Amino acid sequence: MTAAVYYSYTGNSRKKAEEFAKASGTDLIEVTMKKPYGKLSAFLVGCPKAMGRKSVPVNIDGDLKKYDSFAVFMPVWAGHPAPPFNALLEELPKGSSVELYLCSGGGETTTGEATKAFCEGKGIKLGGYKDIKA
């Protein structure tokens, strides 16, 4: 069973996840930060955390253990998945299959191979990776 999981700062990743869930008939699960960033802190704190692949405390609106595969939608900050992505990887069931969709204004990241390796190092089977212009 598959779930579309997303974190969205501006709404772009949410929109893409909702479109995917509707088209595929999958459940939709939102990830939120326990202490959300403001505009300035997203840039000054969030971007360096993204670049360092650091986690932040998150809330997950659903039981991830019910699923064996996930379509994960995340924004790109400073060329890397936003910090809630790193926290989500810790919560996904080990061995799950993940299709990763990274949403950015430019439509591509420069850290794709490193992000794939990071996922696999966390015990996640990366079934696909796609950059999305949002």
FENJO-V405155 format. One record per residue. RES is the residue in one small letter. PHI is phi in whole degrees, -180 to 180 (999 if undefined). PSI is psi in radians with two decimals (none if undefined). NEAR is the number of other ideal C-beta (glycine too) atoms within 12 Angstrom. Layout:
BEGIN
RES | PHI | PSI | NEAR
RES | PHI | PSI | NEAR
END
This chain:
BEGIN
m | 999 | 2.43 | 20
t | -112 | 2.56 | 25
a | -129 | 2.50 | 37
a | -93 | 2.10 | 39
v | -116 | 2.39 | 47
y | -147 | 2.66 | 45
y | -122 | 2.39 | 46
s | -139 | 2.21 | 30
y | -88 | -0.77 | 36
t | -108 | -0.15 | 20
g | 107 | -0.23 | 17
n | -67 | -0.79 | 27
s | -67 | -0.64 | 38
r | -61 | -0.81 | 29
k | -60 | -0.79 | 22
k | -65 | -0.70 | 34
a | -66 | -0.72 | 38
e | -64 | -0.75 | 24
e | -61 | -0.76 | 22
f | -63 | -0.84 | 30
a | -61 | -0.73 | 26
k | -65 | -0.78 | 14
a | -69 | -0.58 | 13
s | -101 | -0.16 | 19
g | 73 | 0.43 | 13
t | -93 | 2.80 | 27
d | -71 | 2.72 | 26
l | -117 | 2.23 | 31
i | -127 | 2.22 | 35
e | -98 | 2.44 | 28
v | -109 | 2.24 | 43
t | -125 | 2.72 | 26
m | -83 | 2.43 | 29
k | -65 | -0.58 | 15
k | -127 | 1.60 | 16
p | -62 | 2.59 | 22
y | -79 | 2.58 | 27
g | -88 | -3.13 | 13
k | -61 | -0.77 | 13
l | -71 | -0.77 | 10
s | -70 | -0.49 | 19
a | -61 | -0.70 | 25
f | -78 | -0.86 | 18
l | -77 | -0.54 | 15
v | -109 | -0.81 | 24
g | -66 | -0.78 | 34
c | -63 | -0.83 | 25
p | -61 | -0.64 | 21
k | -65 | -0.71 | 28
a | -61 | -0.81 | 37
m | -63 | -0.56 | 24
g | -90 | 0.08 | 19
r | 53 | 0.76 | 28
k | -92 | 2.63 | 25
s | -93 | 2.85 | 26
v | -132 | 2.67 | 33
p | -64 | 2.33 | 20
v | -131 | 2.79 | 30
n | -108 | 2.44 | 19
i | -121 | 2.10 | 29
d | -87 | 1.11 | 21
g | 162 | 2.89 | 25
d | -97 | 1.79 | 15
l | -65 | -0.41 | 30
k | -68 | -0.26 | 17
k | -77 | -0.16 | 19
y | -121 | 2.66 | 27
d | -114 | -0.13 | 19
s | -144 | 2.68 | 28
f | -142 | 2.49 | 46
a | -106 | 2.00 | 39
v | -107 | 2.18 | 52
f | -115 | 2.13 | 45
m | -140 | 2.58 | 47
p | -76 | 2.80 | 41
v | -104 | 2.23 | 39
w | -123 | 2.15 | 38
a | 55 | 0.66 | 26
g | 81 | 0.07 | 24
h | -130 | 2.74 | 30
p | -60 | 2.49 | 48
a | -58 | 2.68 | 47
p | -51 | -0.61 | 39
p | -59 | -0.43 | 41
f | -61 | -0.76 | 47
n | -64 | -0.67 | 35
a | -68 | -0.71 | 31
l | -61 | -0.71 | 40
l | -58 | -0.57 | 36
e | -71 | -0.43 | 26
e | -95 | -0.37 | 32
l | -67 | 2.47 | 37
p | -59 | 2.32 | 25
k | -58 | 2.42 | 19
g | 87 | -0.06 | 18
s | -69 | 2.71 | 32
s | -96 | 2.33 | 25
v | -127 | 2.28 | 42
e | -101 | 2.11 | 30
l | -105 | 2.23 | 42
y | -121 | 1.95 | 41
l | -103 | 2.13 | 42
c | -101 | 2.21 | 37
s | -148 | 2.82 | 32
g | -66 | -0.57 | 18
g | -85 | -0.38 | 16
g | 88 | 0.00 | 16
e | -155 | 2.67 | 19
t | -109 | 2.86 | 33
t | -105 | 0.04 | 17
t | -117 | 0.42 | 27
g | -55 | -0.87 | 23
e | -65 | -0.70 | 13
a | -67 | -0.65 | 18
t | -67 | -0.72 | 36
k | -60 | -0.80 | 24
a | -64 | -0.67 | 15
f | -61 | -0.77 | 28
c | -61 | -0.85 | 36
e | -63 | -0.58 | 22
g | -67 | -0.34 | 17
k | -94 | 0.13 | 26
g | 85 | 0.32 | 18
i | -102 | 2.35 | 34
k | -88 | 1.94 | 23
l | -84 | 1.88 | 30
g | -85 | -0.33 | 22
g | -174 | 2.78 | 20
y | -146 | 2.21 | 29
k | -142 | 2.31 | 28
d | -89 | 2.37 | 27
i | -123 | 2.27 | 30
k | -80 | 2.09 | 16
a | -117 | none | 28
END
